[in-house]
Structures are given as C-alpha cells and as structure tokens.
C-alpha cells in the first residue's frame, strides 16, 4: 500500500468518511481555519459525538513532546462504550515527528489519529513522515480560490434560505477567503444581519464533567454540517425562547441594543449571545436606526429586493467594516469634501484603533491615485480609460465616488493637499505631537481644498 497524498477537492472525500481507512491522517497548511474544519469533519465521520470522553481524546504538540508514551497509551485504549476511538492531535510540528515515527512503526490499538499542523515546508520531517507511510494520509489545506470561495458562500447562504446578488458575491470574494474559520464567522454575521440566526452554529461538543482532556473547546470551527441547533453550541449555554419573552420577539428585537450606532458594534456573535442568553433592551434603536446612522440602505426597505436576497448594501453594512474599507471610506469622504461624513468615518476609524499615521498615508496614496488619473487625462486619455489604469485597481463599488472626485480636483490643488498630508505625517512622528488632532485637522484642510472652485 502506497502513501496517500490528498489534494484539492479530494479532501471532501477524505473528510466525508475516507479518513476511517487510515491509521493516521494529517491536515496541514497556511489556512488554519480550513485545517481545523477538515480535521473536525474527518473526526466526526468516525465518531459522530465528539463530546464522548470514552471515544475522543485531544492532545497538543506540547503534551506529546513532554510525555511521548501517552500517544501509544491513548491509541491502544479501548472504548468502554464500543466504537472506534479518535485521537486528535492539534498544533503539532516537526518536534512531534520522532514520537509519531516510532508509533507508526508498530501502531497499537485501533484508534484513528487525526492530526493538525500549520504550514509545512517540503523538507519538513512531519510532512515527509506522513507522505511516505503506507498507513497514513496527508492533506494540504490552502486558501480558498475564487471558485471554492463562491461555492462556500453560496452553500452557506442557501442553508439559511438566502440568495446573493452578483455584486455582493464579487465584493465578498475580495474581502474573504484568507482563512476558512474567519470566512464562516463573517458569513454567520451576515446571516444574523439579514434577520435570522444561522442554521449552522458552533460545535455542539462539550467536555464531560471533570474531564480535562480538552476534547473540544472554543477554538473549534463554526458553520459545519451536523450541528442540530444553536442551543448545542459549545460556548452558548442557552438561548432565549420566544415564548419566554412575553411578546413576539424576532430577530429585529435581538438586534435592539441601546446605544448602538453601527451594525459592526453588534454583529459579533459573542457580543450578541454574551452570558448565554439573548437580551432585549427596550426603547433602543432598531436596524432602521442603525442603517440610517451609517448611511447604508435599510435591507428591508429596498423595493427591488427579492425575498431573502443579500445585496451589496447588506455586505457593506455587515462585513465591509474592515480596516481596508474603513480607510477607503475616510479617503472618499475627504476627497469629496464632505466634512460631516469625514467626521463620522474618522471617528469610527479612531474607535477601531486605526493609526493616525496609517490614515494619513492612506489619504496620501488615494490622492496620488487621483493625481495619476488626472495627469493621464491631461495627456488626452479618456476618463474611463484613466480610471481603469489606476494601480492597484479600484474595487467596482468605489468607482462612482472616484469618478466624482476626478471632476472635483485639479492637479494644482492635489499637489497642495499632498504637501499638507506629508507635513502632517512628519509632525505626527514628533514626540510632542497629538496625532489624532493633527490627523483630523489636516484631513479637514484637504476636504476644504476639495470644496474650492477651480
């Protein structure tokens, strides 16, 4: 029997039941979330209830190195309740390779070993061990490509009775995909924003009373199939049943949190479900108030919306509040000469701990792009062609705003604005500077330049 190296879509077959054919399976790669998810699904294909302390044991790399004999002891143990045991090895690396090599020469017992590791080079001892052993399988988990990501998004939303527009899909593909765990978390936030709790929740496995083996914890992924309902989630003891609230509470009420000014403040699952129950705070702003404050269209109000359809506005309101987009929104408000929006976006950026120097540099880069575009137009190139020549290219959702900015600015005022930003960055680096004040004052100076007539 030759060694088995799993790649691409064949990983789905391995996690769907194929892992049980081998003594040990290693999932590795730079996408930690995908590694976790794949290992979890493979383990569940062998033992459906991963909270069973008699059939599932979890060890990390440090435990294996400090007590090498424990690997063989756990693998040789027999389940008191019947069924094949699963031994989950997490966060292992080359330091664990000698222990695993010794065990695989003469494996004891019938336990299935499901191992997780980070990125491994071609010369990795652990990787070579699994690639050459005839009783092992090894699967590389890389970042989702555009096709895989589109399929993941579509499948996750369809499970929650939602569809998505092509514009929203394109935008999601630009800001998701680096880590499978983070992708699923963001999609769950989107599902909640659309008005219903996600069908798929955290792993339902809980440690047995007194068990310290660390079978599963809050590091395990969310969003996989097989979890029955939200009440089984490992980090959510209970949820409020609508019958106990005294009124017909729905998801609109779940999101009613006093003092919330932005959907990003409430979109994190841990904040909504903190303490194990969903609370409804009376007389607080609802979704329409929140979206009004952010300037994002209320998802319930669009006349062209199909039932259960996710639009670009929904994605921007829920997932789009990343550092990159936060900087883009500040730059657009500045370059359009909108002081009210600039104050609002800048305040949000500061609250999100964006560095004033980072903001100033992003503003300089943005105006430099404008300068290049206007310079191209001055040489006779059409506006659309100049817009397409910008590098890095603009996301399609920002092209309309950038086109408006091209009509507002001229090369002379852009040079003035760039000089202001350069001076502000230099001043921020001085020991006595109040960076936030300098940043805000300078951006408003640039916004004032944008409002001046040619």
C-alpha positions in Angstrom: 0.0 0.0 0.0 1.5 3.3 -1.1 1.3 6.6 0.8 -1.8 8.7 0.1 -1.4 12.4 -0.6 -4.7 14.2 -0.8 -5.2 17.4 -2.8 -7.9 19.7 -4.0 -11.5 18.5 -4.0 -10.4 15.0 -2.9 -10.2 16.5 0.7 -14.0 16.5 0.8 -14.0 12.7 0.2 -11.5 12.3 3.0 -13.5 14.3 5.5 -16.7 12.7 4.4 -15.8 9.2 5.6 -12.5 8.3 3.9 -10.4 9.1 6.9 -11.5 6.0 8.6 -9.4 3.9 6.2 -6.2 5.1 7.7 -4.3 4.7 10.9 -3.4 8.4 10.9 -4.4 11.5 8.8 -2.5 14.8 8.8 -4.2 18.1 7.7 -1.7 20.9 7.3 -1.4 24.2 5.5 -1.5 28.0 5.8 -5.3 28.2 6.1 -5.6 27.4 9.8 -9.4 27.6 9.7 -9.6 25.1 6.8 -7.2 22.8 8.7 -9.4 22.9 11.8 -12.6 22.4 9.8 -11.3 19.5 7.8 -9.8 17.7 10.8 -13.1 18.2 12.7 -15.2 16.8 9.9 -12.8 13.8 9.5 -13.0 13.1 13.2 -16.8 13.3 13.2 -17.0 10.9 10.3 -15.5 8.3 12.6 -17.2 9.3 15.9 -20.3 11.5 15.5 -20.4 12.7 19.1 -17.0 14.3 19.7 -18.0 15.1 23.2 -17.8 11.4 24.1 -14.9 11.2 26.6 -14.6 7.4 26.1 -14.1 7.7 22.4 -12.4 11.0 21.8 -9.2 12.4 23.2 -7.4 15.6 22.3 -3.6 16.2 22.7 -1.5 19.1 21.6 2.1 19.1 20.4 3.5 20.1 23.8 1.8 17.2 25.5 3.2 14.7 23.0 6.7 16.0 23.5 6.6 16.1 27.3 5.1 12.6 27.5 5.9 10.5 24.4 4.4 7.3 25.8 1.0 8.9 26.1 0.4 8.7 22.4 0.7 5.0 22.3 -1.2 4.6 25.6 -4.2 6.6 24.3 -4.1 4.9 20.9 -4.2 1.4 22.5 -7.0 2.2 24.9 -10.4 0.6 24.2 -13.6 2.5 24.4 -15.9 1.4 27.3 -19.0 2.1 25.2 -17.8 0.5 22.0 -16.9 2.1 18.7 -13.6 3.2 17.3 -11.7 5.8 19.3 -10.4 9.1 17.8 -7.2 10.7 18.9 -7.0 14.3 17.9 -3.5 15.8 17.7 -3.6 19.6 17.5 -0.9 22.2 16.8 1.8 19.6 16.1 5.0 20.3 14.2 8.4 18.7 13.4 9.2 18.3 17.1 6.5 15.7 17.3 7.8 13.7 14.3 10.1 11.3 16.2 7.3 10.3 18.6 4.9 9.7 15.7 7.5 7.9 13.6 8.1 5.4 16.5 4.4 4.9 17.0 3.7 4.3 13.3 6.4 1.6 13.0 4.2 -0.6 15.2 0.9 1.1 15.9 -1.0 -0.2 18.9 -4.8 -0.4 19.1 -7.4 0.6 16.6 -7.7 4.3 17.3 -7.8 6.8 14.4 -5.3 9.6 14.7 -6.5 12.9 13.2 -3.6 15.5 13.3 -3.5 19.2 12.6 -0.4 21.3 11.7 0.3 24.7 10.3 2.2 25.4 7.1 4.9 22.8 6.5 7.8 23.1 4.0 8.7 20.3 1.6 11.7 19.4 3.8 9.5 19.1 7.0 10.1 15.9 8.9 6.5 15.6 9.9 5.3 16.1 6.3 7.8 13.5 4.9 6.7 11.0 7.6 3.1 11.1 6.5 3.9 11.3 2.8 6.0 8.1 3.0 4.0 6.0 5.5 1.7 3.4 3.8 -0.8 3.5 6.7 -1.2 7.3 6.6 -2.9 10.0 4.5 -1.9 13.7 4.3 -3.9 16.6 3.0 -2.7 20.2 2.3 -5.3 22.9 3.1 -4.6 26.0 1.2 -6.6 29.3 1.0 -9.8 29.0 -1.0 -9.6 30.1 -4.6 -12.3 32.2 -6.1 -14.4 29.2 -7.3 -14.1 27.5 -3.9 -15.0 30.7 -2.1 -18.0 31.3 -4.3 -19.3 27.8 -3.7 -18.7 28.1 0.0 -20.6 31.5 0.2 -23.5 30.2 -1.9 -23.8 26.9 0.1 -23.6 28.7 3.5 -26.3 31.2 2.5 -28.5 28.6 0.8 -28.6 26.6 4.1 -30.1 29.7 5.7 -32.6 30.3 2.9 -30.7 33.2 1.5 -29.5 34.1 -2.0 -26.9 36.7 -3.1 -26.6 39.2 -5.9 -23.6 39.1 -8.2 -22.3 42.4 -7.0 -22.4 41.3 -3.3 -20.7 38.0 -4.3 -17.9 39.8 -6.1 -17.3 42.0 -3.1 -17.3 39.1 -0.6 -14.7 37.3 -2.7 -12.4 40.3 -2.4 -12.6 40.5 1.4 -13.0 36.9 2.4 -11.0 33.7 1.8 -7.7 34.1 3.6 -8.9 31.8 6.5 -11.9 29.4 6.3 -12.8 30.0 10.0 -12.8 33.7 9.6 -14.9 33.4 6.4 -17.6 31.3 8.1 -17.7 33.7 11.1 -18.2 36.6 8.7 -21.0 34.7 6.8 -22.7 33.9 10.1 -22.7 37.6 10.9 -24.3 38.3 7.6 -27.0 35.7 8.2 -27.8 37.3 11.5 -27.9 40.8 10.0 -30.4 39.5 7.4 -32.8 38.7 10.2 -32.4 35.1 11.3 -29.9 33.1 13.4 -27.6 30.9 11.3 -28.7 27.3 10.8 -25.2 26.1 11.5 -23.7 27.0 14.8 -20.6 26.2 16.8 -19.6 22.6 17.5 -22.1 21.1 19.9 -19.5 19.0 21.8 -19.0 19.8 25.4 -16.4 18.5 27.8 -17.8 15.9 30.2 -17.9 17.0 33.9 -14.4 16.8 35.3 -12.8 16.0 32.0 -9.6 17.9 31.5 -8.5 16.2 28.2 -9.6 19.2 26.1 -11.8 17.2 23.7 -13.2 20.4 22.1 -13.1 24.0 23.0 -14.0 27.3 21.6 -11.2 27.0 19.1 -13.3 24.6 17.0 -14.9 26.0 13.9 -18.4 27.1 13.3 -20.5 26.6 10.3 -20.1 22.9 9.6 -22.9 20.5 9.0 -24.2 18.1 11.6 -24.9 20.6 14.4 -28.5 20.3 15.4 -29.3 23.7 16.7 -28.0 26.8 18.3 -28.6 25.5 21.8 -26.0 22.9 21.3 -23.2 25.4 20.7 -20.2 24.8 22.9 -19.8 28.4 24.0 -23.5 29.3 24.3 -25.2 27.6 27.3 -28.7 28.6 26.3 -30.8 30.9 24.1 -34.0 32.7 24.9 -37.1 31.1 23.6 -39.6 33.5 22.1 -42.3 32.1 24.4 -40.4 33.3 27.4 -40.1 36.9 26.3 -43.6 38.0 26.9 -44.0 39.3 23.3 -43.4 38.2 19.8 -39.7 38.8 19.8 -38.0 38.3 16.5 -34.6 38.9 15.1 -35.3 42.6 14.9 -35.6 42.6 18.7 -32.4 40.5 19.1 -30.5 43.3 17.4 -32.2 46.1 19.5 -29.2 47.1 21.7 -29.3 50.6 23.3 -26.6 53.0 22.2 -25.5 51.1 19.1 -24.6 53.4 16.3 -23.2 50.9 13.9 -24.0 47.4 12.8 -20.4 46.3 13.3 -20.9 47.0 17.0 -23.5 44.3 17.3 -22.5 41.8 14.6 -20.2 39.7 16.6 -21.9 36.5 17.8 -20.1 36.5 21.2 -21.4 40.0 21.9 -25.0 39.2 20.9 -25.0 36.0 22.9 -22.8 37.0 25.8 -23.7 35.3 29.0 -25.7 32.6 27.3 -28.9 34.4 26.6 -30.2 37.0 24.1 -31.5 40.1 25.9 -33.9 42.6 24.5 -33.3 46.2 25.8 -36.5 48.3 25.4 -36.5 51.8 23.8 -33.3 51.2 21.8 -32.6 51.9 18.2 -33.6 49.1 15.7 -32.0 48.1 12.5 -33.5 51.0 10.6 -32.0 53.5 13.0 -28.6 51.8 12.8 -28.5 51.7 9.0 -29.7 55.3 8.9 -26.7 56.4 11.0 -24.3 54.6 8.7 -25.8 55.8 5.5 -26.4 52.3 4.4 -29.7 51.4 2.8 -32.1 49.5 5.1 -32.2 45.9 3.7 -35.9 45.7 4.4 -36.7 48.9 2.5 -35.4 48.4 -1.0 -38.3 48.0 -3.4 -36.1 45.9 -5.8 -35.1 43.4 -3.2 -36.1 39.8 -3.7 -37.2 37.9 -0.5 -34.1 36.6 1.3 -31.7 38.2 -1.1 -28.3 39.6 0.1 -27.3 42.8 -1.7 -24.1 44.7 -1.8 -25.5 47.2 0.7 -26.0 44.4 3.2 -22.5 43.1 2.8 -21.0 46.6 3.2 -23.1 47.3 6.3 -22.2 44.0 8.0 -18.9 42.7 6.7 -17.4 45.7 5.0 -16.2 47.5 8.1 -12.7 46.1 7.8 -9.6 48.2 8.3 -9.2 48.5 4.5 -12.7 49.7 3.9 -12.6 52.0 6.9 -9.6 53.7 5.3 -11.3 53.9 1.9 -14.4 55.5 3.4 -12.3 58.1 5.2 -10.4 58.9 2.0 -13.6 59.1 -0.1 -15.2 61.5 2.4 -12.1 63.7 2.5 -11.7 63.8 -1.3 -15.4 64.5 -1.9 -15.1 67.5 0.5 -17.8 66.1 2.9 -16.9 67.3 6.4 -19.9 65.6 8.1 -19.1 62.2 6.6 -15.4 62.7 7.2 -16.0 63.3 10.9 -18.2 60.3 11.2 -15.8 57.9 9.3 -12.8 59.3 11.0 -14.5 58.8 14.4 -15.2 55.2 13.6 -11.7 54.7 12.4 -10.2 56.1 15.6 -12.6 53.9 17.7 -11.4 50.9 15.7 -7.8 51.8 16.7 -6.7 52.9 13.2 -3.3 54.7 13.5 -3.4 58.4 12.6 -0.2 57.9 10.6 -1.8 54.9 8.7 -4.8 57.1 7.9 -2.6 60.0 6.6 -0.6 57.5 4.5 -3.8 56.0 3.0 -5.0 59.6 2.3 -1.7 60.4 0.5 -2.0 57.2 -1.6 -5.5 58.0 -2.5 -4.7 61.5 -3.7 -1.7 60.2 -5.5 -4.0 57.8 -7.5 -6.2 60.9 -8.3 -3.1 62.8 -9.4 -2.1 59.9 -11.8 -5.6 59.7 -13.2 -5.9 63.5 -13.8 -2.4 63.5 -15.2 -3.4 60.9 -17.7 -6.5 62.9 -18.7 -4.3 66.0 -19.2 -2.4 64.0 -21.8 -5.6 63.3 -23.7 -6.6 59.9 -22.2 -10.4 59.5 -21.6 -11.7 59.5 -18.0 -12.9 55.9 -18.2 -9.5 54.7 -19.5 -7.6 56.7 -16.9 -9.8 55.2 -14.2 -9.1 51.6 -15.4 -5.3 52.3 -15.5 -5.2 53.0 -11.7 -2.9 50.6 -9.8 -3.8 48.9 -7.6 -7.2 48.8 -9.3 -10.2 50.2 -7.6 -13.0 47.9 -6.4 -16.1 48.4 -8.6 -18.1 49.6 -5.6 -15.8 52.7 -5.3 -15.6 53.7 -9.0 -18.6 56.1 -8.9 -17.2 58.0 -6.0 -13.7 58.1 -7.5 -15.2 59.4 -10.8 -16.9 62.2 -8.9 -13.6 63.1 -7.2 -11.9 63.3 -10.6 -14.4 66.0 -11.5 -13.8 68.0 -8.3 -10.0 68.1 -8.2 -7.3 69.6 -10.3 -3.6 68.9 -10.3 -2.6 72.2 -8.6 -4.8 71.6 -5.6 -3.8 67.9 -5.4 -0.2 69.0 -5.0 -1.2 71.3 -2.2 -3.2 68.6 -0.5 -0.3 66.0 -0.8 2.1 68.6 0.7 -0.3 69.1 3.7 -0.5 65.3 4.3 3.3 64.9 4.1 3.8 67.7 6.7 1.1 66.2 9.0 2.8 62.8 8.9 6.1 64.3 9.7 4.6 66.3 12.6 2.8 63.2 14.0 6.2 61.5 14.4 7.5 64.2 16.7 7.4 63.3 20.4 5.2 66.1 21.5 2.5 65.7 18.8 -1.1 64.8 19.4 -1.5 62.5 16.5 -5.3 62.3 16.4 -5.8 66.1 16.4 -3.2 66.6 13.7 -4.7 63.9 11.5 -8.2 65.2 11.9 -7.2 68.9 11.3 -5.2 68.0 8.2 -7.9 65.8 6.6 -10.4 68.6 7.1 -8.0 71.1 5.4 -7.8 68.7 2.5 -11.6 68.4 2.4 -11.8 72.2 2.3 -9.5 72.2 -0.7 -11.9 69.8 -2.4 -14.7 72.2 -2.0 -12.9 75.2 -3.6 -13.9 76.1 -7.1 -11.4 75.5 -9.9 
